[in-house]
Amino acid sequence: MTREVPLDRFRNIGIIAHIDAGKTTTTERVLFYTGKTYRIGSVDDGTTVTDWMAQERERGITIVSAAVSCEWKDYKINLIDTPGHIDFTAEVQRSLRVLDGGVVVFDATQGVEPQSETVWRQADRYNVPRICFANKMDRVGASYEFTISSIEERLGANPVAMQLPIGREAAFTGVVDLLTRTALYWDVDQEGTEYRTADVPSELVDEMEFMRVHMVEKIAEQDDHLLELFLEGEELSIEQLKAGLRRGVIAGAITPVFCGTALRNKGIQPVLDAVIDYLPSPLEVPAVRGENPKTGAEETRGPNDDEPASGLVFKIVTDPYVGRLAYMRVYSGVFKAGENVYNPAKDKKERLGRLIRMYADRREDIEEVRAGDIAGVLGLKFSFTGDSICPPSHPLLLENISFPEPVIMVAIEPKTLADQDKMSIALQKLSEEDPTFRVYTDEQTGQTIISGMGELHLDVIVDRMLREFNVHANVGRPRVSYREAITSAVRNVAYRYVKQTGGHGQYAHVIFDMEPGEPGSGIQFVDTIRGGDIPKEYIPSIKAGVISAAESGVLGGYPVVDIKVTLTGGSFHEVDSSDMAFRAAATFGFRQAFQQGNPTLLEPIMKMDVVMPEEYTGDVLGQLGMRRAEVTGLNLRGNSQTVHCLVPLSEMFGYATELRSVTQGRGAFTMEFDHYAPAPQEQIKKFIN
């Protein structure tokens, strides 16, 4: 079976942005103009294609990234609409890992916002080439120039304006295409499906020529040959400029910026053309690298149907109609429905049940999926987000996706006995879907604890349990997920575990050194025993005891981080020593040593931006001061003030209501996790007591 669409005509792109910049609205227009929908969905009416979950439609936000396939000018576009809210950062991260290009949407009234910075840095990390779209050009306060300058200043990028807006704010009627020196106007009566070209209004000709020279110069700088021609005063052709810009975008050296208003159906088609003209096909992305799990050697696989197959599962969804659905990006080779495959990370064989071409929540079965494509897979039992899929004969382990740790937790319990079993199943399925959502049982209280990235994240989880799994649950108050650490080193802490119970007794003796580790180093265990004080076969049990004690915490049941534990000595008994005894000795010994190391609590510190009308600045700063916030900067734009600050998460509960009341409903804030820092002494004393 041959390819319907050649690989150089594929584009795997994501639409990424800050919350409320208009990603989903933009996606709806893309689907409408590419003929995938017969009417335009609206976020406000809850009729969008990609926001298909009930919670997304009610809240007007995107929660899960949705994958959609569509065609534009004989090119095939796999499009992923990602969430903007920081609580769903894992969705953005896993999508960027498998994308070849991105369209970053900015609200032209706000420019670069906090979450835009986060997604931009994530895209940098995965080397995703991108183009920008300044949306909401019809809104009061919208500014194309401000958006471009904020991309340059706040993101350190190299933006180049490709268009010039015609009219400002409510008078925004179209754009001037700087490449072709033509004006584009959209027909409002036809929902923007048609646009006409015309001569550039005479009052904009000088500005257009000035901006065009700047654009040509920026593009010429990307290519020595073009720069030479430009400096010699030659007129560069449109084809030369497009080719030079394409090379610059794929190299990540330059970012074209377009403008429009998705809600008013203006400016989307040029962005689609730019996706095809400037973003890479799978052939232009470096070959994927991985490790052969049998030999440990590094191998590469290119985007070629003839190479051995390799794919990465980047998302798991519990689908109400078909069950457990995995989204997979294929990097090389061909996967066929019904064939047996191998998951090297889990060392498990899997079977590809059905392969599905996704159209948000509608789907069609396909026989095979080839290099460069994205498809849904049914039938995978052991594979999770970040797992590699390959043929058993050619194993390849691709780099996994790393996710941030949860920072907030709540206790949850079923309302009735009937909900008990259903709740376990629901929590298991939801944690399979979302790598930043964790579930565990508190050993001291026996409670089920769920943890996630923020209050909204856990709200949505509890809401989904009720709607999708029909589980009624009582939820406790949110608690902050602290970390525990020591501040000074302790030496030669000995612990002897001795139990005598009829017959064999239990004996184990361990001696530890313990010291603070580097930030981010986790739990390090070093064995320095020489001369057989403790037989080698017991060392894994000692390590397991240390790790288990560190994970369950000592002060308040929070995980211990950044600690180095060195096993320096001990003794054993020929008959009474066992794995179990050494594991117990290590657990109790760890707790004893930890208490002697001046223990401290680390609290999550959030990076927060508060935006409000200027007249409320004093009141808001007063509020923030009472919440232990450290102000890092103030930005005034027009009559709205932005406060940038770092604030402990424990102080932020109930802040939304307080901010609304002090700003008469006109203030808004966004926050994301930044780092862990030592908590104040009073808080630590409370826990230790």
C-alpha positions as CSV (number, residue, x, y, z in Angstrom):
1,M,0.0,0.0,0.0
2,T,1.6,3.3,-1.0
3,R,1.3,6.7,0.8
4,E,-1.8,8.8,-0.1
5,V,0.2,12.0,0.8
6,P,4.0,12.2,0.3
7,L,5.9,12.8,3.5
8,D,7.2,16.2,2.5
9,R,3.5,17.3,2.4
10,F,2.9,16.4,6.1
11,R,2.9,19.0,8.9
12,N,2.6,18.0,12.5
13,I,1.9,21.2,14.4
14,G,0.5,22.4,17.7
15,I,-1.3,25.6,18.6
16,I,0.2,26.8,21.9
17,A,-0.4,29.9,24.0
18,H,-1.2,31.6,27.3
19,I,-4.8,30.9,28.6
20,D,-7.4,33.0,26.8
21,A,-5.2,34.0,23.9
22,G,-7.6,32.3,21.5
23,K,-6.0,28.9,20.7
24,T,-9.2,27.0,20.5
25,T,-11.0,29.7,18.5
26,T,-8.1,29.7,16.1
27,T,-8.3,25.9,15.8
28,E,-12.0,26.0,15.1
29,R,-11.3,28.4,12.2
30,V,-8.6,26.2,10.8
31,L,-11.0,23.2,10.8
32,F,-13.7,25.2,9.1
33,Y,-11.5,26.7,6.4
34,T,-9.9,23.3,5.7
35,G,-13.3,21.8,5.2
36,K,-13.4,19.6,8.3
37,T,-16.4,21.3,9.8
38,Y,-19.5,22.7,8.2
39,R,-20.0,25.5,10.7
40,I,-17.7,27.3,13.0
41,G,-17.8,26.2,16.7
42,S,-17.7,28.8,19.5
43,V,-16.0,28.5,22.9
44,D,-18.7,30.7,24.4
45,D,-21.5,28.6,23.1
46,G,-19.7,25.3,24.0
47,T,-19.9,24.0,20.4
48,T,-16.2,23.6,19.6
49,V,-14.7,20.4,18.1
50,T,-11.5,20.2,20.1
51,D,-12.9,21.2,23.5
52,W,-15.2,18.2,23.5
53,M,-15.2,17.4,27.3
54,A,-18.1,18.7,29.3
55,Q,-15.8,20.5,31.7
56,E,-14.0,22.3,28.8
57,R,-17.3,23.5,27.3
58,E,-18.6,24.8,30.7
59,R,-15.4,26.5,31.8
60,G,-14.5,27.8,28.3
61,I,-10.9,26.4,28.6
62,T,-8.9,23.6,27.0
63,I,-8.0,20.8,29.4
64,V,-6.7,17.9,27.3
65,S,-4.8,18.4,24.1
66,A,-6.9,17.2,21.1
67,A,-5.4,15.8,17.9
68,V,-7.1,16.5,14.7
69,S,-6.2,15.8,11.0
70,C,-7.1,18.1,8.2
71,E,-6.0,19.1,4.6
72,W,-4.9,22.4,3.2
73,K,-3.8,22.9,-0.4
74,D,-2.9,19.2,-0.9
75,Y,-1.0,19.2,2.4
76,K,-1.9,17.0,5.4
77,I,-1.9,18.8,8.7
78,N,-2.0,16.9,12.1
79,L,-3.0,19.6,14.5
80,I,-2.9,19.5,18.3
81,D,-4.8,22.2,20.3
82,T,-3.1,22.3,23.7
83,P,-4.3,23.8,27.0
84,G,-3.1,27.3,28.1
85,H,-3.7,26.9,31.9
86,I,-0.5,26.2,33.8
87,D,-2.3,23.4,35.8
88,F,-2.3,21.4,32.6
89,T,1.3,22.0,31.7
90,A,1.9,18.3,31.1
91,E,-0.5,18.3,28.2
92,V,1.6,21.0,26.5
93,Q,4.9,19.4,27.3
94,R,4.0,15.9,25.9
95,S,2.5,17.5,22.8
96,L,5.6,19.6,22.1
97,R,7.7,16.4,22.4
98,V,6.1,14.9,19.3
99,L,5.4,18.0,17.2
100,D,7.6,19.3,14.3
101,G,6.4,22.9,14.4
102,G,4.2,25.2,16.5
103,V,1.9,28.2,16.0
104,V,2.2,30.4,19.1
105,V,-0.9,32.6,19.6
106,F,-0.6,35.9,21.5
107,D,-3.4,38.2,22.7
108,A,-2.5,41.4,20.9
109,T,-3.8,43.5,23.8
110,Q,-1.4,41.7,26.3
111,G,1.6,40.7,24.3
112,V,3.8,38.0,26.0
113,E,2.0,36.7,29.1
114,P,3.5,34.4,31.9
115,Q,2.3,31.2,30.4
116,S,3.4,32.2,26.9
117,E,6.9,32.4,28.4
118,T,6.6,28.9,29.8
119,V,5.4,27.3,26.6
120,W,8.0,29.2,24.6
121,R,10.8,27.8,26.8
122,Q,9.3,24.3,26.5
123,A,9.3,24.7,22.7
124,D,13.0,25.8,22.9
125,R,13.8,22.7,24.9
126,Y,12.4,20.4,22.3
127,N,13.8,22.6,19.4
128,V,10.3,23.1,17.9
129,P,10.4,25.7,15.1
130,R,7.5,28.2,15.4
131,I,5.5,31.0,13.8
132,C,3.5,33.6,15.7
133,F,0.0,34.9,15.4
134,A,-1.1,38.1,17.1
135,N,-4.8,37.5,17.7
136,K,-7.6,39.8,18.9
137,M,-6.4,42.7,16.7
138,D,-10.0,44.1,16.8
139,R,-9.9,44.5,20.6
140,V,-9.4,47.8,22.5
141,G,-5.7,48.3,23.2
142,A,-4.5,45.8,20.6
143,S,-1.1,46.6,19.3
144,Y,0.9,44.5,16.7
145,E,4.1,46.5,17.3
146,F,3.8,46.0,21.1
147,T,3.3,42.3,20.7
148,I,6.4,42.0,18.4
149,S,8.6,44.0,20.8
150,S,7.4,42.0,23.8
151,I,8.3,38.7,21.9
152,E,11.8,40.2,21.3
153,E,12.3,41.5,24.9
154,R,10.6,38.9,27.1
155,L,11.3,35.8,25.0
156,G,14.7,36.8,23.6
157,A,13.4,35.7,20.2
158,N,14.1,37.2,16.7
159,P,10.6,38.1,15.4
160,V,10.0,39.5,11.9
161,A,6.7,41.2,11.0
162,M,5.2,39.6,7.8
163,Q,2.1,41.8,7.7
164,L,0.9,45.3,8.5
165,P,-2.6,45.7,10.0
166,I,-5.1,47.9,8.1
167,G,-7.0,49.9,10.7
168,R,-6.7,49.7,14.5
169,E,-8.9,48.1,17.2
170,A,-12.6,48.1,16.0
171,A,-11.6,49.6,12.7
172,F,-9.3,46.6,11.9
173,T,-10.4,45.5,8.5
174,G,-7.5,43.5,7.0
175,V,-3.8,43.2,6.6
176,V,-1.1,44.2,4.1
177,D,1.1,41.2,3.0
178,L,4.6,42.6,3.1
179,L,6.0,39.9,0.8
180,T,3.7,40.5,-2.1
181,R,2.8,44.2,-1.3
182,T,-0.9,43.5,-1.5
183,A,-3.8,44.2,0.8
184,L,-6.1,41.3,2.0
185,Y,-9.7,41.9,3.1
186,W,-12.0,39.3,4.5
187,D,-15.7,39.0,3.5
188,V,-17.5,39.1,6.9
189,D,-20.8,37.9,5.5
190,Q,-19.2,34.6,4.4
191,E,-17.7,33.8,7.8
192,G,-14.3,34.8,6.4
193,T,-14.0,31.8,4.0
194,E,-13.2,34.2,1.1
195,Y,-10.8,37.1,1.1
196,R,-10.0,39.5,-1.7
197,T,-6.7,41.1,-2.6
198,A,-6.5,44.8,-3.4
199,D,-4.0,47.6,-3.7
200,V,-2.5,48.8,-0.5
201,P,-4.2,52.0,0.8
202,S,-2.1,55.0,-0.2
203,E,-1.7,56.2,3.4
204,L,0.0,52.9,4.3
205,V,2.4,52.6,1.3
206,D,5.3,54.4,3.0
207,E,5.0,52.4,6.2
208,M,4.7,49.2,4.2
209,E,7.9,49.9,2.3
210,F,9.8,50.8,5.5
211,M,8.6,47.6,7.2
212,R,9.3,45.5,4.0
213,V,13.0,46.7,3.9
214,H,13.3,45.7,7.6
215,M,11.7,42.3,6.8
216,V,14.0,41.6,3.8
217,E,17.1,42.6,5.8
218,K,16.2,40.2,8.6
219,I,15.5,37.3,6.2
220,A,18.7,38.0,4.2
221,E,20.7,37.8,7.5
222,Q,19.8,34.1,7.7
223,D,21.6,33.2,4.5
224,D,25.1,34.3,3.3
225,H,24.2,34.2,-0.4
226,L,21.0,36.3,0.1
227,L,22.9,38.8,2.3
228,E,25.5,39.3,-0.4
229,L,22.7,40.0,-3.0
230,F,20.9,42.3,-0.5
231,L,24.1,44.3,0.3
232,E,24.8,44.7,-3.5
233,G,21.4,46.3,-3.7
234,E,19.7,43.6,-5.8
235,E,15.9,43.1,-5.5
236,L,15.3,39.6,-3.9
237,S,12.5,37.6,-5.4
238,I,9.5,36.3,-3.3
239,E,10.7,32.7,-3.9
240,Q,14.2,33.6,-2.6
241,L,12.7,35.3,0.5
242,K,10.4,32.4,1.2
243,A,13.2,29.9,0.9
244,G,15.5,31.9,3.1
245,L,12.8,32.4,5.7
246,R,12.0,28.7,5.7
247,R,15.6,27.8,6.4
248,G,15.8,30.4,9.2
249,V,12.5,29.2,10.9
250,I,13.6,25.5,10.7
251,A,17.0,26.4,12.3
252,G,15.1,28.3,15.1
253,A,16.9,31.5,14.2
254,I,13.9,33.7,13.2
255,T,10.2,33.7,13.9
256,P,7.6,35.2,11.4
257,V,4.7,37.1,13.0
258,F,1.2,37.3,11.5
259,C,-1.9,39.2,12.8
260,G,-5.6,38.9,12.7
261,T,-8.7,38.1,14.8
262,A,-9.9,34.5,14.9
263,L,-13.2,35.4,16.4
264,R,-14.0,37.8,13.6
265,N,-12.7,35.3,11.0
266,K,-9.8,37.5,9.7
267,G,-6.2,36.4,9.1
268,I,-6.4,32.6,9.5
269,Q,-5.6,31.6,5.8
270,P,-2.2,33.4,5.7
271,V,-1.3,31.5,8.9
272,L,-2.2,28.2,7.2
273,D,-0.2,29.1,4.2
274,A,2.7,30.0,6.5
275,V,2.5,26.5,8.2
276,I,3.0,25.0,4.8
277,D,5.6,27.5,3.6
278,Y,7.8,27.8,6.7
279,L,7.3,25.0,9.2
280,P,9.2,21.7,8.6
281,S,7.8,18.4,7.3
282,P,8.9,15.2,9.2
283,L,11.7,14.9,6.6
284,E,13.3,18.2,7.7
285,V,13.4,17.3,11.4
286,P,16.6,15.5,12.7
287,A,16.4,11.7,12.8
288,V,15.1,10.5,16.2
289,R,17.8,9.1,18.5
290,G,17.3,6.2,20.9
291,E,19.1,3.4,22.6
292,N,19.1,-0.3,21.7
293,P,18.0,-1.9,25.0
294,K,19.9,-5.1,24.2
295,T,23.3,-3.6,23.3
296,G,23.1,-0.2,25.0
297,A,24.3,1.4,21.7
298,E,22.8,4.6,20.4
299,E,20.8,4.3,17.2
300,T,19.1,6.8,14.9
301,R,15.9,6.2,12.9
302,G,15.1,8.6,10.0
303,P,11.5,9.5,8.8
304,N,11.5,6.7,6.2
305,D,8.9,4.0,5.6
306,D,11.7,1.4,4.8
307,E,13.5,1.8,8.2
308,P,12.5,-0.4,11.2
309,A,9.4,1.0,12.8
310,S,9.6,3.3,15.9
311,G,6.9,5.3,17.7
312,L,6.3,7.2,20.9
313,V,3.1,7.1,23.0
314,F,2.5,10.7,24.1
315,K,-1.0,10.5,25.5
316,I,-3.4,8.0,27.0
317,V,-7.2,8.7,27.0
318,T,-10.0,6.8,28.6
319,D,-12.5,7.1,25.8
320,P,-16.2,6.6,26.7
321,Y,-16.9,4.6,23.5
322,V,-13.8,2.6,22.7
323,G,-12.0,2.3,26.1
324,R,-8.3,2.9,26.5
325,L,-6.9,4.9,23.6
326,A,-3.2,5.8,23.1
327,Y,-2.0,8.5,20.9
328,M,1.2,7.6,19.1
329,R,3.7,9.6,16.9
330,V,5.5,7.4,14.4
331,Y,9.1,8.4,13.7
332,S,10.1,5.7,11.2
333,G,8.8,2.6,9.4
334,V,5.2,1.4,9.2
335,F,2.8,0.0,11.9
336,K,-0.1,-2.1,10.8
337,A,-3.4,-2.8,12.6
338,G,-3.3,-6.2,14.4
339,E,0.5,-6.6,14.5
340,N,2.5,-7.5,17.6
341,V,4.9,-4.9,18.9
342,Y,7.4,-4.5,21.8
343,N,7.6,-1.9,24.6
344,P,11.3,-1.8,25.6
345,A,10.8,0.4,28.7
346,K,8.4,-2.1,30.3
347,D,9.9,-5.2,28.5
348,K,6.4,-6.2,27.4
349,K,4.9,-7.4,24.2
350,E,1.9,-5.5,23.0
351,R,-0.7,-5.9,20.2
352,L,-1.9,-3.0,18.1
353,G,-5.6,-3.7,18.1
354,R,-7.1,-0.9,15.9
355,L,-5.4,2.1,14.4
356,I,-7.6,5.2,14.3
357,R,-7.3,8.5,12.5
358,M,-8.5,11.1,15.0
359,Y,-10.8,14.0,14.3
360,A,-11.1,15.4,17.9
361,D,-13.8,13.1,19.3
362,R,-14.8,11.6,15.9
363,R,-12.7,8.8,14.4
364,E,-12.2,6.6,11.4
365,D,-10.3,3.2,11.3
366,I,-7.2,3.0,9.2
367,E,-5.1,-0.1,8.2
368,E,-1.7,1.3,8.8
369,V,0.2,4.4,10.1
370,R,3.5,5.4,8.5
371,A,6.6,7.4,9.4
372,G,5.9,11.1,10.3
373,D,2.2,10.5,11.1
374,I,0.2,10.6,14.3
375,A,-2.7,8.2,15.1
376,G,-4.8,6.7,17.9
377,V,-4.1,3.1,18.9
378,L,-6.5,0.7,20.7
379,G,-5.4,-2.5,22.4
380,L,-2.2,-1.3,24.2
381,K,-2.3,-2.7,27.8
382,F,1.1,-1.8,29.3
383,S,2.1,1.3,27.5
384,F,1.9,4.8,29.1
385,T,2.9,8.3,28.2
386,G,6.5,8.5,27.1
387,D,6.8,4.8,26.3
388,S,8.4,3.7,23.0
389,I,6.8,1.2,20.6
390,C,8.9,-0.8,18.1
391,P,9.0,-4.3,16.4
392,P,10.4,-7.1,18.7
393,S,13.1,-7.7,16.1
394,H,14.4,-4.1,16.2
395,P,14.0,-2.7,19.7
396,L,14.7,1.0,20.2
397,L,14.2,3.0,23.5
398,L,13.4,6.7,22.8
399,E,14.1,9.4,25.3
400,N,11.2,9.6,27.8
401,I,9.2,12.7,28.6
402,S,9.9,14.3,32.1
403,F,7.1,16.0,34.0
404,P,7.1,18.4,36.9
405,E,6.2,17.1,40.4
406,P,2.7,17.9,41.9
407,V,2.6,20.8,44.4
408,I,-0.9,20.5,45.9
409,M,-2.8,17.6,47.5
410,V,-6.2,16.8,49.0
411,A,-7.6,13.8,50.8
412,I,-10.5,12.1,49.1
413,E,-13.0,9.5,50.2
414,P,-16.0,7.7,48.6
415,K,-19.4,8.9,49.9
416,T,-20.9,5.3,50.0
417,L,-19.6,1.8,50.0
418,A,-20.8,1.4,46.4
419,D,-18.5,4.2,45.4
420,Q,-15.5,2.6,47.0
421,D,-14.5,0.1,44.2
422,K,-15.5,2.5,41.5
423,M,-13.3,5.2,43.0
424,S,-10.2,3.0,42.9
425,I,-10.8,2.2,39.2
426,A,-11.5,5.9,38.3
427,L,-8.4,7.1,40.1
428,Q,-6.2,4.5,38.4
429,K,-7.5,5.4,34.9
430,L,-7.2,9.1,35.5
431,S,-3.6,8.7,36.8
432,E,-2.8,6.6,33.7
433,E,-4.0,9.5,31.5
434,D,-2.2,12.3,33.4
435,P,1.4,12.0,34.5
436,T,1.2,15.0,36.8
437,F,-1.7,13.5,38.8
438,R,-0.7,11.1,41.6
439,V,-2.6,8.9,43.9
440,Y,-1.3,7.3,47.1
441,T,-2.5,6.1,50.5
442,D,-1.3,8.0,53.6
443,E,0.2,5.2,55.8
444,Q,-0.5,7.0,59.1
445,T,-4.1,7.9,58.5
446,G,-5.1,5.4,55.8
447,Q,-6.6,8.2,53.7
448,T,-6.5,8.3,49.9
449,I,-4.5,11.3,48.9
450,I,-4.6,12.8,45.3
451,S,-2.0,15.4,44.3
452,G,-1.7,17.6,41.2
453,M,-0.5,20.9,39.8
454,G,-3.1,23.3,41.3
455,E,-6.6,23.7,42.6
456,L,-8.2,23.8,39.1
457,H,-6.3,20.6,38.2
458,L,-7.8,18.7,41.1
459,D,-11.2,20.3,40.7
460,V,-11.4,19.0,37.1
461,I,-10.2,15.5,38.3
462,V,-13.0,15.3,40.9
463,D,-15.5,16.6,38.4
464,R,-14.4,13.9,35.8
465,M,-14.8,11.2,38.5
466,L,-18.4,12.2,38.9
467,R,-19.3,12.6,35.2
468,E,-17.3,9.9,33.5
469,F,-17.1,7.2,36.2
470,N,-20.2,8.2,38.3
471,V,-18.2,8.3,41.5
472,H,-19.5,10.5,44.4
473,A,-16.7,11.6,46.7
474,N,-16.0,13.9,49.7
475,V,-12.9,16.0,49.1
476,G,-10.9,17.5,51.9
477,R,-9.3,21.0,52.0
478,P,-6.3,21.4,49.6
479,R,-2.9,21.0,51.3
480,V,0.4,22.1,50.0
481,S,2.8,19.4,49.0
482,Y,5.9,20.3,51.1
483,R,9.3,18.5,50.8
484,E,11.6,17.6,53.7
485,A,15.4,18.0,53.8
486,I,18.3,18.2,56.3
487,T,20.5,21.3,56.7
488,S,23.6,19.7,58.3
489,A,25.6,16.5,57.9
490,V,25.5,13.7,60.5
491,R,28.1,11.0,60.8
492,N,28.1,7.4,62.1
493,V,24.5,7.0,63.1
494,A,24.0,3.3,64.0
495,Y,20.8,1.4,64.2
496,R,20.5,-2.2,65.4
497,Y,17.3,-4.0,64.6
498,V,16.8,-7.1,66.9
499,K,13.6,-9.1,67.3
500,Q,13.3,-12.4,69.0
501,T,10.2,-14.4,68.1
502,G,10.0,-18.1,68.7
503,G,12.4,-20.0,66.4
504,H,14.5,-17.7,64.2
505,G,15.0,-14.1,65.4
506,Q,15.6,-11.0,63.3
507,Y,19.0,-9.2,63.3
508,A,20.4,-6.3,61.2
509,H,22.8,-3.6,62.1
510,V,23.6,-0.5,59.8
511,I,25.8,2.6,60.2
512,F,25.0,5.7,58.1
513,D,26.5,9.0,57.2
514,M,23.9,11.5,55.9
515,E,24.4,14.9,54.3
516,P,22.4,17.5,52.3
517,G,22.7,16.9,48.5
518,E,22.8,19.4,45.7
519,P,19.4,21.0,44.8
520,G,17.6,18.6,42.4
521,S,19.9,15.6,43.2
522,G,17.0,13.6,44.7
523,I,18.0,10.6,47.0
524,Q,21.5,9.4,46.5
525,F,22.6,6.1,48.1
526,V,26.3,5.2,48.3
527,D,27.6,1.9,49.6
528,T,31.2,2.1,50.9
529,I,31.3,-1.2,52.8
530,R,34.4,-3.2,52.2
531,G,35.6,-6.5,53.9
532,G,32.2,-8.2,54.2
533,D,30.8,-6.4,57.3
534,I,27.4,-6.8,55.6
535,P,27.1,-9.4,52.7
536,K,26.5,-8.0,49.3
537,E,23.1,-9.7,48.9
538,Y,21.6,-7.4,51.7
539,I,22.7,-4.1,50.1
540,P,19.7,-3.8,47.7
541,S,17.3,-4.3,50.7
542,I,19.1,-1.6,52.7
543,K,18.8,0.8,49.7
544,A,15.1,-0.1,49.3
545,G,14.6,0.7,53.0
546,V,16.3,4.1,52.7
547,I,14.3,5.0,49.6
548,S,11.0,3.9,51.1
549,A,11.7,5.9,54.3
550,A,12.6,9.0,52.2
551,E,9.5,8.7,50.1
552,S,7.2,8.5,53.1
553,G,8.9,11.3,54.9
554,V,9.8,11.8,58.6
555,L,8.4,15.2,59.8
556,G,5.0,15.4,58.2
557,G,4.8,12.5,55.7
558,Y,6.2,14.6,52.8
559,P,8.9,13.2,50.5
560,V,12.6,13.8,51.5
561,V,14.6,15.4,48.7
562,D,18.2,16.3,47.9
563,I,19.9,14.0,50.4
564,K,23.0,11.8,50.2
565,V,23.0,8.6,52.4
566,T,26.3,6.7,52.7
567,L,26.3,3.2,54.2
568,T,29.6,3.0,56.1
569,G,29.3,-0.1,58.2
570,G,27.2,-2.6,60.2
571,S,27.1,-6.2,61.1
572,F,25.0,-9.4,60.4
573,H,24.1,-12.7,62.0
574,E,24.6,-16.0,60.1
575,V,21.2,-17.3,61.0
576,D,19.0,-14.4,62.0
577,S,19.8,-11.8,59.4
578,S,17.4,-11.5,56.4
579,D,16.4,-9.0,53.6
580,M,13.4,-8.0,55.7
581,A,15.5,-7.3,58.8
582,F,18.0,-5.1,56.9
583,R,15.2,-3.3,55.1
584,A,13.6,-2.5,58.5
585,A,17.0,-1.4,60.0
586,A,17.6,0.9,57.1
587,T,14.1,2.5,57.4
588,F,14.4,3.1,61.2
589,G,18.1,4.1,60.9
590,F,17.2,6.7,58.2
591,R,14.5,8.2,60.3
592,Q,16.9,8.4,63.3
593,A,19.7,10.0,61.3
594,F,17.3,12.4,59.6
595,Q,16.0,13.8,63.0
596,Q,19.7,14.5,63.9
597,G,20.4,16.5,60.7
598,N,18.5,19.7,61.7
599,P,15.6,18.8,59.5
600,T,13.6,21.5,57.6
601,L,10.6,21.8,55.5
602,L,10.8,23.1,51.9
603,E,7.6,24.9,50.6
604,P,6.7,25.4,46.9
605,I,7.2,29.0,45.7
606,M,5.1,30.1,42.8
607,K,5.9,32.7,40.1
608,M,2.8,34.9,39.9
609,D,1.6,37.8,37.8
610,V,-1.3,40.0,38.9
611,V,-2.9,42.3,36.3
612,M,-5.3,45.1,37.4
613,P,-6.3,48.7,36.7
614,E,-3.5,51.0,37.9
615,E,-5.7,52.6,40.7
616,Y,-5.8,49.3,42.6
617,T,-2.0,48.8,42.7
618,G,-1.6,50.0,46.3
619,D,-4.3,47.7,47.7
620,V,-3.1,44.7,45.7
621,L,0.5,45.2,46.9
622,G,-0.8,45.4,50.5
623,Q,-2.6,42.1,50.1
624,L,0.4,40.4,48.6
625,G,2.7,41.7,51.4
626,M,0.4,40.0,53.9
627,R,0.8,36.7,51.9
628,R,4.6,36.8,52.1
629,A,5.0,37.7,48.5
630,E,8.4,39.0,47.2
631,V,7.7,41.6,44.4
632,T,10.2,41.2,41.5
633,G,8.9,43.9,39.2
634,L,6.1,46.2,38.1
635,N,5.0,46.8,34.5
636,L,2.7,49.7,33.5
637,R,1.0,49.5,30.1
638,G,-1.8,51.9,29.2
639,N,-3.8,52.1,32.4
640,S,-3.2,48.5,33.5
641,Q,-0.5,47.5,36.0
642,T,1.1,44.1,36.2
643,V,2.8,43.0,39.4
644,H,5.4,40.2,39.0
645,C,6.2,38.4,42.3
646,L,7.2,35.1,44.0
647,V,4.8,33.9,46.6
648,P,4.5,30.7,48.8
649,L,1.7,28.4,47.5
650,S,0.5,27.9,51.1
651,E,-0.5,31.6,51.3
652,M,-2.5,31.5,48.0
653,F,-5.7,29.7,49.0
654,G,-8.7,31.9,48.7
655,Y,-6.7,34.6,46.9
656,A,-8.9,34.7,43.8
657,T,-11.9,35.9,45.9
658,E,-9.9,38.4,47.8
659,L,-8.4,39.9,44.6
660,R,-11.8,40.2,43.0
661,S,-13.3,42.0,45.9
662,V,-10.4,44.5,46.2
663,T,-10.4,45.3,42.4
664,Q,-14.2,45.2,42.0
665,G,-13.8,42.1,39.8
666,R,-11.3,43.7,37.4
667,G,-8.1,42.0,38.6
668,A,-6.8,38.7,37.4
669,F,-3.7,36.6,38.2
670,T,-1.8,33.6,36.8
671,M,0.8,31.6,38.7
672,E,3.0,28.6,38.1
673,F,5.5,26.6,40.2
674,D,9.0,28.1,40.3
675,H,11.1,26.4,43.0
676,Y,11.2,25.0,46.5
677,A,12.6,27.1,49.4
678,P,12.9,26.6,53.2
679,A,9.6,27.3,55.0
680,P,9.6,29.8,58.0
681,Q,10.7,28.5,61.4
682,E,7.1,28.8,62.9
683,Q,5.7,26.5,60.2
684,I,8.5,24.0,60.8
685,K,8.0,24.0,64.6
686,K,4.3,23.4,64.1
687,F,5.0,20.3,62.1
688,I,7.7,19.0,64.4
689,N,5.5,19.5,67.4
